[in-house]
Amino acid sequence: MKFGADALMLIYDRLLERYGAQHWWPAETPFEVMVGAVLTQNTAWSNVEKAIANLKAMDGGLGLESLLAVPEERLAAAIRPAGYFNIKAQRLLSLCRFLHRHQGLERLETERLRAALLSVHGVGPETADDILLYAFDRPVFVIDAYTRRLFSRLGLVDGKRGYESFRGGFEAALESDSALFNEYHALIVVHAKAHCRTRPVCGECPLRDRCPYPGSAQ
């Protein structure tokens, strides 16, 4: 199924009008974005914020070299609020070692950079695209559970559509603009939390008149 640019931009305009600009991703440095992209796997952002605060409070703060110097057990303890802390500590250290070994990643063209990120243990397509969009300012569209839920309920896509097909559909329909993709994804997240939840809250939804999902007309 193809995405229509007009339909996608109408949705974007409705969400922007309702929620305003989100100024996402909340981080002080690109490296902090990358850390957050790993920590946010399978958890709420509020838990990630607690874990990042713990990392910043450690000796050396939140930096590549300081994290590489931290024993894995201590790192796991610091990021415990983010859940799956032992697994995420391993993944975070894998990413740190990768970044330490590969200098000048910002010079790579997007597809080569994406392939390099996907080679890192624990970095899947969504995490790689979070890093590309929010840390490297590349025009890639992030497909997460919120995006899949919203657009399948709107009847614009099969919710089981593969990640790469879903991402490609957005990128083909919209202007290749990292600022647009950044804001659009952030708006999807805030809307999914406000209205398009697992059990939707449809009453004041700004997309209610366009949504055929059961319950939206109630």
Backbone as ProteinMPNN parsed JSONL, in Angstrom:
{"seq_chain_A": "MKFGADALMLIYDRLLERYGAQHWWPAETPFEVMVGAVLTQNTAWSNVEKAIANLKAMDGGLGLESLLAVPEERLAAAIRPAGYFNIKAQRLLSLCRFLHRHQGLERLETERLRAALLSVHGVGPETADDILLYAFDRPVFVIDAYTRRLFSRLGLVDGKRGYESFRGGFEAALESDSALFNEYHALIVVHAKAHCRTRPVCGECPLRDRCPYPGSAQ", "coords_chain_A": {"N_chain_A": [[0.846, -1.197, 0.0], [0.575, 2.203, -0.845], [1.69, 5.251, 0.585], [0.029, 8.361, 0.681], [1.144, 11.603, -0.045], [-0.376, 13.911, 0.502], [-2.297, 13.004, 2.358], [-0.619, 12.184, 4.448], [0.575, 14.619, 5.168], [-1.631, 16.09, 5.951], [-2.343, 14.748, 8.291], [-0.024, 15.24, 9.772], [-0.19, 18.074, 9.994], [-2.523, 18.359, 11.498], [-1.775, 17.134, 13.908], [0.382, 18.762, 14.668], [-0.908, 21.198, 15.02], [-2.536, 20.576, 17.216], [-0.73, 19.722, 19.277], [1.614, 21.223, 19.151], [5.1, 22.186, 18.518], [7.556, 19.744, 19.326], [10.266, 19.577, 19.916], [12.073, 17.42, 20.035], [14.879, 15.245, 20.017], [15.169, 14.892, 23.543], [18.114, 15.76, 24.66], [21.515, 16.521, 25.56], [23.761, 16.194, 23.995], [24.893, 14.661, 20.87], [25.943, 12.126, 21.489], [24.617, 11.484, 23.85], [22.061, 11.18, 22.817], [22.445, 8.789, 21.385], [22.986, 6.979, 23.449], [20.529, 7.112, 24.801], [18.896, 6.039, 22.806], [19.552, 3.342, 22.829], [18.878, 2.681, 25.469], [16.13, 3.12, 25.554], [14.861, 0.995, 24.436], [12.165, -1.141, 24.616], [11.027, 0.083, 26.891], [9.616, 2.744, 28.918], [10.053, 6.272, 28.308], [10.362, 7.808, 30.604], [11.657, 6.097, 32.355], [14.096, 5.844, 31.088], [15.109, 8.422, 31.4], [15.691, 8.433, 34.135], [17.735, 6.539, 34.219], [19.688, 7.78, 32.609], [20.205, 10.037, 34.143], [21.462, 8.801, 36.294], [23.787, 7.896, 35.001], [24.995, 10.32, 34.335], [25.64, 11.189, 36.844], [27.751, 9.669, 37.625], [31.333, 9.207, 38.12], [33.166, 11.143, 35.887], [31.002, 11.498, 34.272], [28.534, 11.51, 31.59], [29.911, 10.367, 28.983], [31.739, 9.185, 26.108], [34.361, 8.08, 26.588], [34.343, 7.9, 29.372], [32.261, 6.072, 29.885], [33.295, 3.79, 28.697], [35.271, 3.229, 30.473], [34.013, 2.296, 32.693], [33.25, -0.471, 34.748], [31.369, -3.284, 33.575], [29.414, -4.332, 35.306], [28.927, -2.239, 37.071], [27.984, -0.325, 35.324], [25.624, -1.591, 34.489], [24.195, -1.531, 36.889], [23.78, 1.212, 37.151], [22.062, 1.801, 35.036], [19.809, 0.474, 35.663], [17.082, 1.416, 36.118], [16.047, 1.518, 33.506], [15.367, -1.011, 32.777], [15.895, -4.484, 31.779], [18.618, -4.429, 32.327], [21.141, -5.698, 32.404], [21.429, -6.778, 29.834], [21.174, -4.428, 28.333], [23.381, -3.02, 29.216], [25.457, -4.485, 28.073], [24.852, -4.039, 25.376], [25.095, -1.273, 25.228], [27.8, -0.902, 25.807], [28.864, -2.226, 23.614], [28.096, -0.492, 21.563], [29.537, 1.78, 22.363], [32.193, 0.882, 22.106], [32.243, 0.48, 19.363], [31.889, 3.138, 18.438], [34.203, 4.243, 19.445], [36.15, 2.922, 17.974], [35.601, 3.725, 15.374], [36.136, 6.582, 13.898], [34.945, 9.731, 12.634], [32.437, 9.108, 11.592], [30.372, 10.731, 10.829], [30.946, 11.549, 8.299], [30.215, 9.595, 6.563], [27.981, 8.503, 3.973], [24.387, 8.223, 4.195], [23.199, 5.573, 3.924], [25.416, 3.874, 4.12], [26.295, 4.536, 6.673], [24.102, 3.714, 8.148], [24.156, 0.938, 7.68], [26.542, 0.36, 8.975], [25.906, 0.96, 11.649], [23.935, -0.96, 12.087], [25.466, -3.182, 12.263], [26.338, -3.327, 14.8], [26.19, -4.967, 17.91], [23.032, -5.475, 19.281], [21.844, -3.272, 18.125], [19.163, -2.601, 16.318], [16.944, -2.027, 13.463], [15.115, 0.104, 14.258], [16.449, 1.358, 16.428], [18.844, 2.07, 15.136], [17.827, 3.905, 13.277], [16.756, 5.85, 14.968], [19.177, 6.868, 15.968], [20.376, 7.781, 13.59], [18.55, 9.774, 12.725], [18.2, 11.535, 14.97], [20.702, 11.921, 16.188], [22.569, 12.177, 14.103], [21.25, 13.753, 12.318], [20.021, 12.861, 9.933], [17.84, 12.299, 7.134], [15.826, 10.057, 7.816], [13.003, 8.011, 8.427], [11.635, 7.104, 11.464], [10.263, 4.08, 12.469], [8.22, 3.069, 14.865], [6.453, 1.301, 17.529], [4.316, 2.979, 18.119], [3.924, 4.455, 15.755], [3.268, 2.42, 13.961], [0.885, 1.473, 15.128], [-0.824, 3.764, 15.008], [-1.033, 4.389, 12.2], [-1.99, 2.032, 11.13], [-4.47, 1.871, 12.358], [-5.661, 4.092, 11.233], [-6.083, 3.096, 8.77], [-4.231, 3.26, 6.745], [-2.153, 1.587, 6.326], [-1.131, -1.847, 6.471], [-0.862, -3.241, 9.598], [1.022, -5.224, 9.986], [2.982, -4.849, 8.187], [6.312, -4.98, 6.911], [9.264, -3.618, 8.505], [11.175, -2.182, 6.862], [9.747, -1.731, 4.519], [7.663, -0.178, 5.499], [9.049, 2.079, 6.47], [10.257, 2.911, 4.071], [7.985, 3.621, 2.612], [7.024, 5.947, 3.903], [9.256, 7.638, 3.513], [9.375, 7.822, 0.752], [7.037, 9.156, 0.146], [7.109, 11.631, 1.443], [8.798, 14.827, 1.551], [12.343, 14.756, 1.591], [13.469, 15.459, 4.474], [15.047, 16.09, 7.343], [14.29, 17.615, 9.567], [11.501, 17.724, 9.339], [10.895, 14.953, 9.525], [11.825, 14.44, 12.07], [10.129, 16.076, 13.689], [7.625, 15.031, 12.971], [7.721, 12.339, 13.809], [8.027, 12.722, 16.591], [5.588, 13.962, 17.18], [3.808, 11.908, 16.578], [4.423, 10.147, 18.648], [3.653, 11.615, 20.976], [0.949, 11.908, 20.438], [0.093, 9.243, 20.38], [0.413, 8.563, 23.037], [-1.414, 10.254, 24.222], [-3.922, 9.785, 22.972], [-4.084, 7.619, 20.997], [-3.823, 5.067, 22.285], [-3.13, 1.712, 23.561], [-5.648, 0.883, 24.383], [-7.767, 2.883, 22.903], [-8.365, 6.425, 23.338], [-10.762, 8.154, 22.206], [-12.396, 10.406, 22.161], [-11.593, 13.269, 22.064], [-9.823, 13.218, 20.008], [-7.727, 14.526, 17.492], [-7.735, 13.376, 15.005], [-9.996, 11.993, 14.685], [-12.155, 12.142, 12.861], [-11.144, 10.995, 10.62], [-10.625, 8.41, 11.128], [-11.226, 5.009, 10.908], [-11.173, 3.11, 12.854], [-12.581, 0.784, 15.186], [-14.62, 2.2, 17.649], [-13.787, 4.81, 17.353], [-15.79, 6.458, 16.496], [-17.465, 6.712, 18.595]], "CA_chain_A": [[0.0, 0.0, 0.0], [1.365, 3.428, -0.931], [1.283, 6.401, 1.376], [-0.181, 9.575, -0.084], [1.773, 12.751, 0.601], [-1.406, 14.825, 1.013], [-2.881, 12.427, 3.564], [0.383, 12.225, 5.511], [0.783, 15.994, 5.623], [-2.829, 16.503, 6.687], [-2.189, 14.185, 9.632], [1.037, 16.01, 10.428], [-0.682, 19.417, 10.321], [-3.486, 18.229, 12.599], [-1.04, 16.839, 15.14], [1.163, 19.938, 15.037], [-1.858, 22.2, 15.533], [-3.02, 20.168, 18.53], [0.289, 19.523, 20.313], [2.72, 22.148, 19.026], [6.418, 21.611, 18.25], [7.97, 18.912, 20.454], [11.698, 19.782, 20.192], [12.599, 16.111, 20.379], [15.063, 14.331, 21.141], [15.687, 15.632, 24.689], [19.477, 15.354, 25.012], [22.476, 17.623, 25.496], [24.785, 15.912, 22.987], [24.57, 13.513, 20.025], [26.26, 10.875, 22.175], [23.511, 11.208, 24.778], [20.985, 10.64, 21.982], [22.751, 7.388, 21.082], [22.783, 6.228, 24.686], [19.093, 7.034, 25.016], [18.298, 5.157, 21.8], [19.73, 1.973, 23.316], [18.168, 2.489, 26.738], [14.678, 3.215, 25.407], [14.318, -0.251, 23.911], [11.225, -1.881, 25.478], [10.717, 0.736, 28.161], [9.095, 4.108, 28.816], [11.103, 7.286, 28.336], [10.577, 8.257, 31.986], [12.659, 5.204, 32.937], [15.368, 6.199, 30.455], [15.583, 9.656, 32.033], [16.298, 8.077, 35.419], [19.002, 5.861, 33.943], [20.641, 8.774, 32.108], [20.593, 10.844, 35.304], [22.446, 8.0, 37.037], [25.045, 7.908, 34.25], [25.586, 11.648, 34.46], [26.105, 11.37, 38.219], [28.954, 8.864, 37.843], [32.615, 9.87, 37.882], [33.41, 11.326, 34.463], [29.767, 11.893, 33.608], [28.031, 10.762, 30.441], [30.769, 10.561, 27.822], [32.195, 7.933, 25.522], [35.52, 7.538, 27.287], [34.006, 7.572, 30.76], [31.479, 4.839, 29.908], [34.19, 2.684, 28.376], [36.111, 2.953, 31.646], [33.176, 1.787, 33.782], [33.012, -1.917, 34.706], [30.032, -3.603, 33.066], [28.477, -4.525, 36.418], [28.56, -0.919, 37.597], [27.149, 0.298, 34.296], [24.312, -2.232, 34.569], [23.511, -1.023, 38.074], [23.386, 2.604, 36.906], [20.953, 1.893, 34.078], [18.755, -0.439, 36.133], [15.718, 1.921, 35.905], [15.607, 1.336, 32.124], [14.967, -2.393, 32.565], [16.81, -5.347, 31.011], [19.836, -3.63, 32.504], [22.342, -6.452, 32.046], [21.47, -6.835, 28.368], [21.403, -3.087, 27.805], [24.771, -2.654, 29.51], [26.264, -5.115, 27.022], [24.597, -3.341, 24.113], [25.645, 0.079, 25.319], [29.252, -1.009, 25.686], [29.156, -2.574, 22.21], [27.988, 0.742, 20.788], [30.65, 2.647, 22.743], [33.412, 0.347, 21.479], [32.118, 0.765, 17.931], [32.135, 4.566, 18.237], [35.618, 4.484, 19.75], [36.96, 2.378, 16.868], [35.291, 4.343, 14.083], [36.081, 8.036, 13.959], [34.506, 10.361, 11.394], [31.229, 8.473, 11.059], [29.501, 11.759, 10.246], [31.299, 11.753, 6.889], [29.639, 8.525, 5.753], [26.631, 8.737, 3.453], [23.415, 7.683, 5.142], [23.005, 4.123, 3.852], [26.621, 3.238, 4.655], [26.282, 4.75, 8.111], [23.045, 2.849, 8.688], [24.668, -0.431, 7.655], [27.561, 0.254, 10.02], [25.21, 0.918, 12.938], [23.231, -2.237, 12.2], [26.445, -4.23, 12.548], [26.637, -3.278, 16.234], [25.36, -5.857, 18.721], [21.929, -4.844, 19.989], [21.281, -2.139, 17.369], [18.269, -3.012, 15.248], [16.544, -0.934, 12.557], [14.527, 1.267, 14.927], [17.513, 2.033, 17.174], [19.735, 2.693, 14.156], [17.171, 5.072, 12.687], [16.752, 6.878, 16.018], [20.505, 7.476, 15.996], [20.577, 8.507, 12.332], [17.704, 10.968, 12.664], [18.319, 12.476, 16.079], [22.102, 12.214, 16.513], [23.308, 12.552, 12.897], [20.417, 14.664, 11.526], [19.808, 12.288, 8.608], [16.413, 12.186, 6.841], [15.249, 8.71, 7.852], [11.792, 8.03, 9.235], [11.66, 6.054, 12.478], [9.02, 3.328, 12.612], [8.136, 2.404, 16.164], [5.145, 0.7, 17.788], [3.302, 4.032, 18.062], [3.68, 4.759, 14.343], [2.575, 1.265, 13.392], [-0.478, 1.446, 15.663], [-1.612, 4.883, 14.509], [-1.334, 4.355, 10.77], [-2.83, 0.875, 10.837], [-5.824, 2.234, 12.767], [-6.176, 5.038, 10.241], [-6.345, 2.353, 7.552], [-3.278, 3.633, 5.706], [-1.141, 0.544, 6.155], [-1.29, -3.079, 7.214], [-0.038, -3.171, 10.799], [2.069, -6.248, 9.95], [3.93, -4.511, 7.131], [7.69, -5.036, 7.359], [9.855, -2.345, 8.907], [11.818, -1.453, 5.768], [8.684, -1.291, 3.619], [6.958, 0.913, 6.188], [9.947, 3.239, 6.454], [10.393, 3.357, 2.689], [6.752, 4.27, 2.186], [7.046, 7.319, 4.418], [10.322, 8.433, 2.914], [9.051, 8.05, -0.653], [5.897, 10.064, 0.022], [7.393, 12.937, 2.017], [10.054, 15.49, 1.208], [13.459, 14.253, 2.386], [13.734, 16.59, 5.363], [15.251, 15.542, 8.681], [13.516, 18.396, 10.536], [10.117, 17.251, 9.222], [10.805, 13.602, 10.056], [12.016, 14.571, 13.512], [8.911, 16.6, 14.308], [6.509, 14.119, 12.712], [7.838, 11.191, 14.711], [7.761, 13.175, 17.953], [4.154, 14.205, 17.291], [3.161, 10.598, 16.632], [4.626, 9.609, 19.993], [2.826, 12.323, 21.957], [-0.451, 11.594, 20.142], [-0.168, 7.863, 20.791], [0.298, 8.541, 24.489], [-2.605, 11.004, 24.627], [-5.173, 9.255, 22.42], [-4.02, 6.348, 20.28], [-3.24, 4.108, 23.215], [-3.555, 0.332, 23.311], [-7.105, 1.092, 24.444], [-7.789, 4.28, 22.45], [-9.205, 7.464, 23.936], [-11.089, 8.752, 20.911], [-13.309, 11.536, 22.243], [-11.052, 14.548, 21.619], [-8.735, 12.935, 19.079], [-7.753, 15.432, 16.338], [-7.84, 12.588, 13.773], [-11.177, 11.139, 14.853], [-13.016, 12.127, 11.677], [-10.462, 10.252, 9.553], [-10.221, 7.118, 11.666], [-12.262, 3.98, 10.865], [-10.947, 2.103, 13.889], [-13.744, 0.636, 16.078], [-14.597, 3.048, 18.838], [-13.45, 6.196, 17.068], [-17.0, 7.235, 16.249], [-18.276, 6.741, 19.808]], "C_chain_A": [[0.881, 1.247, 0.0], [0.797, 4.493, -0.005], [1.075, 7.583, 0.446], [0.401, 10.764, 0.66], [0.73, 13.684, 1.208], [-2.0, 14.306, 2.315], [-1.893, 12.487, 4.723], [0.582, 13.636, 6.048], [-0.441, 16.542, 6.336], [-2.75, 15.995, 8.125], [-1.147, 14.969, 10.418], [0.518, 17.386, 10.873], [-1.677, 19.374, 11.476], [-2.767, 18.003, 13.928], [-0.236, 18.056, 15.606], [0.26, 21.023, 15.617], [-2.299, 21.855, 16.945], [-1.919, 20.233, 19.596], [1.43, 20.534, 20.272], [4.041, 21.428, 18.797], [6.947, 20.919, 19.502], [9.443, 19.07, 20.837], [12.356, 18.497, 20.706], [13.849, 15.847, 19.544], [15.648, 15.093, 22.318], [17.061, 15.12, 25.12], [20.409, 16.543, 24.836], [23.514, 17.43, 24.398], [24.306, 14.784, 22.075], [24.87, 12.184, 20.702], [25.163, 10.507, 23.167], [22.297, 10.674, 24.027], [21.207, 9.152, 21.736], [22.548, 6.504, 22.302], [21.286, 6.044, 24.942], [18.411, 6.094, 24.04], [18.444, 3.692, 22.187], [18.875, 1.739, 24.558], [16.655, 2.465, 26.573], [14.049, 1.963, 24.819], [13.436, -0.926, 24.968], [11.002, -1.243, 26.846], [10.196, 2.144, 27.897], [10.23, 5.118, 28.938], [11.372, 7.789, 29.749], [11.612, 7.38, 32.687], [14.046, 5.499, 32.374], [15.945, 7.45, 31.116], [16.255, 9.372, 33.378], [17.658, 7.424, 35.21], [20.066, 6.85, 33.472], [21.111, 9.682, 33.249], [21.64, 10.1, 36.147], [23.803, 8.004, 36.333], [25.751, 9.258, 34.381], [26.175, 11.88, 35.843], [27.376, 10.572, 38.515], [30.21, 9.698, 37.616], [32.866, 9.956, 36.381], [32.18, 11.694, 33.684], [29.433, 11.008, 32.418], [28.853, 11.123, 29.211], [31.284, 9.226, 27.339], [33.331, 7.318, 26.327], [35.175, 7.122, 28.715], [33.183, 6.288, 30.836], [32.347, 3.624, 29.594], [35.052, 2.289, 29.573], [35.331, 2.342, 32.807], [33.039, 0.267, 33.667], [31.564, -2.216, 34.314], [29.008, -3.754, 34.188], [28.009, -3.186, 36.984], [27.672, -0.179, 36.597], [25.737, -0.271, 34.349], [23.519, -1.708, 35.758], [22.998, 0.401, 37.85], [22.159, 2.702, 36.005], [19.789, 0.984, 34.454], [17.346, 0.111, 35.91], [15.172, 1.686, 34.498], [15.183, -0.096, 31.823], [15.959, -3.161, 31.7], [18.246, -4.821, 31.12], [21.113, -4.389, 32.168], [22.518, -6.523, 30.53], [21.811, -5.462, 27.793], [22.821, -2.591, 28.11], [25.699, -3.243, 28.453], [26.097, -4.37, 25.699], [25.199, -1.946, 24.11], [27.162, 0.056, 25.183], [29.66, -1.395, 24.264], [29.102, -1.336, 21.334], [29.155, 1.671, 21.094], [31.956, 2.178, 22.098], [33.41, 0.618, 19.976], [32.453, 2.228, 17.649], [33.598, 4.915, 18.486], [36.512, 4.029, 18.596], [36.782, 3.141, 15.566], [35.121, 5.853, 14.256], [35.581, 8.574, 12.609], [33.285, 9.729, 10.774], [30.317, 9.482, 10.361], [29.799, 12.004, 8.777], [30.708, 10.683, 5.971], [28.283, 8.944, 5.196], [25.649, 7.856, 4.227], [23.298, 6.167, 5.102], [24.221, 3.37, 4.383], [26.687, 3.373, 6.171], [25.246, 3.852, 8.772], [23.523, 1.4, 8.746], [25.709, -0.641, 8.751], [26.911, 0.153, 11.398], [24.519, -0.424, 13.141], [24.185, -3.4, 12.472], [26.781, -4.308, 14.038], [25.678, -4.192, 16.992], [24.285, -5.061, 19.45], [21.324, -3.643, 19.291], [20.48, -2.692, 16.201], [17.841, -1.818, 14.417], [15.992, 0.299, 13.272], [15.588, 2.056, 15.695], [18.475, 2.741, 16.231], [19.117, 3.954, 13.582], [16.986, 6.192, 13.695], [18.087, 7.63, 16.02], [20.749, 8.309, 14.744], [19.81, 9.827, 12.332], [18.081, 11.986, 13.734], [19.766, 12.817, 16.464], [22.874, 12.724, 15.306], [22.5, 13.446, 11.952], [20.253, 14.172, 10.082], [18.306, 12.094, 8.369], [15.951, 10.74, 6.699], [14.041, 8.755, 8.774], [11.798, 6.84, 10.181], [10.282, 5.395, 12.565], [9.054, 2.606, 13.953], [6.722, 1.862, 16.355], [4.031, 1.745, 17.707], [2.926, 4.351, 16.613], [2.881, 3.639, 13.688], [1.111, 1.23, 13.843], [-1.338, 2.535, 15.042], [-2.003, 4.698, 13.05], [-2.085, 3.104, 10.345], [-4.269, 1.164, 11.25], [-6.458, 3.228, 11.8], [-6.464, 4.365, 8.898], [-5.39, 2.658, 6.419], [-2.24, 2.556, 5.443], [-1.558, -0.692, 6.936], [-0.336, -3.043, 8.398], [1.087, -4.173, 10.824], [3.109, -5.973, 8.858], [5.355, -4.482, 7.681], [8.28, -3.663, 7.616], [10.373, -1.555, 7.713], [10.789, -0.941, 4.766], [7.932, -0.105, 4.206], [7.798, 2.19, 6.116], [10.068, 3.807, 5.034], [9.163, 4.067, 2.172], [6.666, 5.71, 2.65], [8.056, 8.172, 3.659], [10.067, 8.726, 1.44], [7.961, 9.1, -0.815], [6.22, 11.487, 0.461], [8.694, 13.518, 1.476], [11.158, 15.003, 2.135], [13.992, 15.378, 3.268], [13.855, 16.065, 6.786], [14.45, 16.302, 9.735], [12.051, 17.963, 10.524], [9.977, 15.867, 9.845], [10.95, 13.599, 11.571], [10.704, 14.996, 14.181], [7.743, 15.648, 14.143], [6.56, 12.94, 13.683], [7.529, 11.576, 16.151], [6.269, 13.41, 18.177], [3.368, 12.894, 17.342], [3.26, 10.025, 18.046], [3.714, 10.294, 20.998], [1.343, 12.038, 21.722], [-0.798, 10.178, 20.594], [-0.329, 7.757, 22.301], [-0.983, 9.226, 24.967], [-3.9, 10.322, 24.198], [-5.066, 7.856, 21.835], [-3.277, 5.312, 21.112], [-3.642, 2.687, 22.808], [-5.07, 0.244, 23.383], [-7.341, 2.563, 24.121], [-8.755, 5.162, 23.228], [-9.597, 8.388, 22.785], [-11.829, 10.082, 20.998], [-12.803, 12.848, 21.675], [-9.909, 14.376, 20.621], [-8.803, 13.844, 17.855], [-7.862, 14.701, 14.996], [-9.11, 11.739, 13.753], [-12.014, 11.039, 13.585], [-12.412, 11.351, 10.516], [-10.175, 8.807, 9.945], [-11.377, 6.115, 11.648], [-12.15, 2.943, 11.973], [-12.163, 2.003, 14.794], [-13.594, 1.456, 17.345], [-14.361, 4.499, 18.535], [-14.687, 7.062, 16.86], [-17.861, 7.349, 17.493], [-18.162, 8.075, 20.524]], "O_chain_A": [[1.836, 1.328, 0.773], [-0.416, 4.614, 0.162], [1.859, 7.789, -0.48], [0.18, 10.918, 1.861], [0.926, 14.195, 2.311], [-2.188, 15.066, 3.265], [-2.274, 12.803, 5.851], [0.74, 13.825, 7.254], [-0.309, 17.373, 7.235], [-3.056, 16.729, 9.065], [-1.359, 15.317, 11.579], [0.763, 17.807, 12.004], [-1.673, 20.255, 12.336], [-3.112, 18.609, 14.942], [-0.181, 18.345, 16.801], [0.621, 21.687, 16.589], [-2.425, 22.744, 17.787], [-2.148, 20.741, 20.693], [2.145, 20.689, 21.262], [4.101, 20.201, 18.872], [6.806, 21.439, 20.609], [9.829, 18.735, 21.956], [13.097, 18.509, 21.689], [13.844, 16.237, 18.377], [16.563, 15.889, 22.112], [17.152, 14.146, 25.868], [20.128, 17.457, 24.061], [24.09, 18.406, 23.918], [23.412, 14.026, 22.453], [24.135, 11.214, 20.514], [24.821, 9.332, 23.303], [21.581, 9.812, 24.537], [20.282, 8.35, 21.859], [22.001, 5.407, 22.197], [20.836, 4.943, 25.262], [17.448, 5.419, 24.403], [17.557, 2.886, 21.906], [18.221, 0.703, 24.675], [15.963, 1.844, 27.38], [12.826, 1.879, 24.714], [13.894, -1.241, 26.066], [10.812, -1.944, 27.84], [10.32, 2.667, 26.789], [11.241, 4.854, 29.589], [12.503, 8.161, 30.061], [12.366, 7.871, 33.527], [15.045, 5.416, 33.087], [17.149, 7.519, 31.363], [17.263, 9.991, 33.719], [18.615, 7.716, 35.928], [21.22, 6.764, 33.892], [22.284, 10.051, 33.308], [22.586, 10.707, 36.648], [24.843, 8.102, 36.983], [26.973, 9.313, 34.521], [27.103, 12.674, 36.001], [28.008, 10.781, 39.55], [30.158, 10.761, 36.998], [32.786, 8.947, 35.68], [32.283, 12.157, 32.548], [29.972, 9.913, 32.26], [28.531, 12.066, 28.489], [31.266, 8.242, 28.079], [33.259, 6.149, 26.707], [35.664, 6.104, 29.204], [33.379, 5.49, 31.752], [32.15, 2.552, 30.166], [35.507, 1.15, 29.67], [35.926, 1.918, 33.798], [32.74, -0.235, 32.584], [30.648, -1.48, 34.684], [27.857, -3.346, 34.034], [26.84, -3.023, 37.332], [26.726, 0.508, 36.983], [24.762, 0.475, 34.264], [22.316, -1.47, 35.652], [21.91, 0.752, 38.306], [21.316, 3.58, 36.188], [18.888, 0.755, 33.646], [16.464, -0.664, 35.539], [13.956, 1.658, 34.312], [14.689, -0.373, 30.73], [16.762, -2.567, 30.98], [18.983, -4.776, 30.136], [22.076, -3.787, 31.694], [23.621, -6.348, 30.014], [22.631, -5.345, 26.882], [23.388, -1.822, 27.334], [26.623, -2.573, 27.992], [27.071, -4.105, 24.994], [25.747, -1.497, 23.102], [27.739, 0.911, 24.511], [30.691, -0.938, 23.769], [29.954, -1.143, 20.466], [29.708, 2.287, 20.183], [32.732, 2.994, 21.6], [34.443, 0.944, 19.392], [33.213, 2.525, 16.728], [34.161, 5.779, 17.814], [37.51, 4.678, 18.283], [37.698, 3.201, 14.746], [34.078, 6.324, 14.71], [35.775, 7.939, 11.572], [33.102, 9.798, 9.559], [29.588, 9.141, 9.43], [28.986, 12.607, 8.077], [30.7, 10.841, 4.75], [27.524, 9.65, 5.86], [26.043, 6.863, 4.838], [23.298, 5.53, 6.156], [24.069, 2.334, 5.03], [27.085, 2.44, 6.869], [25.494, 3.294, 9.84], [23.317, 0.715, 9.748], [25.749, -1.698, 9.379], [27.33, -0.66, 12.222], [24.519, -0.963, 14.248], [23.751, -4.482, 12.867], [27.434, -5.253, 14.48], [24.475, -4.18, 16.73], [24.584, -4.094, 20.151], [20.379, -3.047, 19.808], [21.04, -3.186, 15.223], [18.324, -0.708, 14.639], [16.361, 1.423, 12.932], [15.621, 3.284, 15.622], [18.879, 3.876, 16.487], [19.802, 4.964, 13.417], [17.049, 7.366, 13.329], [18.123, 8.859, 16.067], [21.272, 9.42, 14.829], [20.359, 10.871, 11.979], [18.261, 13.167, 13.436], [20.021, 13.892, 17.008], [23.733, 13.595, 15.442], [23.002, 13.854, 10.905], [20.335, 14.954, 9.135], [17.575, 11.759, 9.301], [15.715, 10.261, 5.589], [14.053, 9.456, 9.786], [11.951, 5.698, 9.748], [9.266, 6.074, 12.716], [9.815, 1.658, 14.148], [5.891, 1.951, 15.451], [2.922, 1.433, 17.273], [1.748, 4.5, 16.29], [1.93, 3.893, 12.949], [0.212, 0.987, 13.039], [-2.455, 2.269, 14.599], [-3.175, 4.835, 12.699], [-2.749, 3.107, 9.308], [-5.199, 0.744, 10.561], [-7.669, 3.196, 11.581], [-7.022, 4.989, 7.995], [-5.682, 2.359, 5.261], [-1.525, 2.611, 4.442], [-2.258, -0.592, 7.945], [0.865, -2.837, 8.223], [2.029, -4.012, 11.6], [4.011, -6.781, 8.639], [5.579, -4.011, 8.796], [7.856, -2.67, 7.026], [10.045, -0.377, 7.564], [10.937, 0.155, 4.225], [7.605, 0.85, 3.501], [7.298, 3.251, 5.741], [9.992, 5.018, 4.826], [9.269, 5.007, 1.384], [6.28, 6.594, 1.884], [7.75, 9.281, 3.22], [10.493, 9.763, 0.931], [7.954, 9.849, -1.792], [5.671, 12.445, -0.083], [9.571, 12.792, 1.007], [10.936, 14.852, 3.336], [14.857, 16.15, 2.855], [12.86, 15.638, 7.373], [13.978, 15.7, 10.7], [11.43, 17.848, 11.581], [9.044, 15.626, 10.611], [10.274, 12.842, 12.266], [10.235, 14.351, 15.119], [6.952, 15.471, 15.069], [5.554, 12.591, 14.3], [6.842, 10.838, 16.856], [5.745, 13.093, 19.244], [2.379, 12.787, 18.066], [2.288, 9.482, 18.571], [3.062, 9.619, 21.795], [0.568, 11.937, 22.672], [-1.88, 9.95, 21.136], [-1.121, 6.95, 22.789], [-1.566, 8.838, 25.98], [-4.865, 10.281, 24.961], [-5.884, 6.993, 22.152], [-2.254, 4.765, 20.702], [-4.387, 2.484, 21.849], [-5.701, -0.395, 22.542], [-7.135, 3.416, 24.985], [-9.8, 4.719, 23.704], [-8.847, 9.298, 22.433], [-11.888, 10.816, 20.011], [-13.499, 13.484, 20.884], [-9.117, 15.296, 20.417], [-9.859, 13.925, 17.227], [-8.06, 15.339, 13.962], [-9.269, 10.868, 12.897], [-12.529, 9.967, 13.266], [-13.099, 11.079, 9.531], [-9.554, 8.065, 9.183], [-12.398, 6.339, 12.299], [-12.941, 2.002, 12.027], [-12.739, 3.032, 15.148], [-12.567, 1.404, 18.022], [-14.69, 5.359, 19.352], [-14.626, 8.28, 17.033], [-18.894, 8.018, 17.46], [-18.784, 8.27, 21.569]]}, "name": "protein", "num_of_chains": 1, "seq": "MKFGADALMLIYDRLLERYGAQHWWPAETPFEVMVGAVLTQNTAWSNVEKAIANLKAMDGGLGLESLLAVPEERLAAAIRPAGYFNIKAQRLLSLCRFLHRHQGLERLETERLRAALLSVHGVGPETADDILLYAFDRPVFVIDAYTRRLFSRLGLVDGKRGYESFRGGFEAALESDSALFNEYHALIVVHAKAHCRTRPVCGECPLRDRCPYPGSAQ"}
